């Protein structure tokens, strides 16, 4: 079953996790509702291997199982995974989920069109795991993107359309909605997730434009970068969750999508 959801990616530490849980509760989102609240937690091959990340948005991997205790029964956890070493992708994902699979059954792959066989190996190991693939469509026309998606078949459950590639750049309404329609034409069973610079200031306007073009609210959304306050310019991701910005985003999204 595909559930549409509203997500905040912010799980660097237990304080951020609890802030997100409180934000959803305050805004009136509930796990058993038609629009599921979700929290994205970032993991990379580096953090999986215990390497301290310069990017402040990554938790220490050893802390993630304890996050799941707080998350359980409140929101849907989603592991956002990034690696350049695709040949061992299934082994990496096995390590990620071996201790949290009972509590987390959603994986977002922030990698560039991995081989179908690698996704199939993950599904074989974790048959109840829902998998979302971030579509990298930089320098690719829509026909090319669709051609690359076709072979995945039942290995995927969701497609993430994110023109910002996680960096908070502006949302491209025309391209994203056209790609949405093409995806739904070939795989109506896929869920589609929109992301790309959503904030409390712009999400209502953007979502109304999206709905006007696709004639449905059958999609999910995810926000990260615009919900954070920058600490320094020393390195990408030197920022912290802004409760005020998150609350504004959650309330505005709910106003449109419910």
Secondary structure, 3 states (H helix, E strand, C coil): CCCCEEEEECCCCHHHHHHHHHHHHHHCCCCCCCCEEEEEEEEEHHHHCCCCCCCCCECCHHHHHHHHHHHCCCCEEEEEEECCCHHHHHHHHHHHHCCCCCCCCEEEECCCCCCHHHHHHHHHHCCCCEEEEEECCCCCCHHHHHHHHHCCHHHCCEEEEECCCCCCCCCCHHHHHHHHHHHHHHCCCCEEEEECCCCCCCHHHHHHHHHHHHCCCCCEEEECHHHEEECCCCCCCCEEECHHHHHHHHHHHHHHHC
